[in-house]
Amino acid sequence: MTDLMVLFPKINERATKNNARDVLKNYAPMKRRISYGDHVYDLTQAIQYSDMPKHQSSKNGQENKITKMFKYVSKDSMNYTRKLKEIDMALESLSDVHRKILSYSYCEVNPYKVNEIAAKLKGYRINEYGQYEEFYYSVKNIEKLKASALIQFAEAYKDGELLAFEK
């Protein structure tokens, strides 16, 4: 059988996970670079009443506010915003557990370590009596889930752009 006849080529998991990590590691720094205070986007102004005579101004208040707002927006920050949305869309397509593990690991200001994720993340299951019970994941289980989540993220991100295939 030739390589052309393979419908689903074998994924190089190590390279794929590295590609996913490279993208996710940039999430928090990009988020910091584009974060602005709400005052930048405030285009509203309270109505002011005065009994003083009105004078004509050559300034356009709304135009000045918009100019001020876009003064802080650069081409890089627009690219960062687009990339963050792409990452968020890929994360949203994952299951809750996988999304939380990747978010805690890469998207937080202070990323969590595997043992901290294991202590923080709870799961629920139905026991033999039909009752819901709460459980925590082990560190080893979080490591396995994280590896699986990285592969799934690579598949979801920009239609599989991060997938690496074996030759």
Summary of the structure (lengths in Angstrom):
residues: 167
radius of gyration: 24.2
end to end distance: 13.9
largest distance: 88.5
contacts: 380
relative contact order: 0.18
helix: 58%
strand: 7%
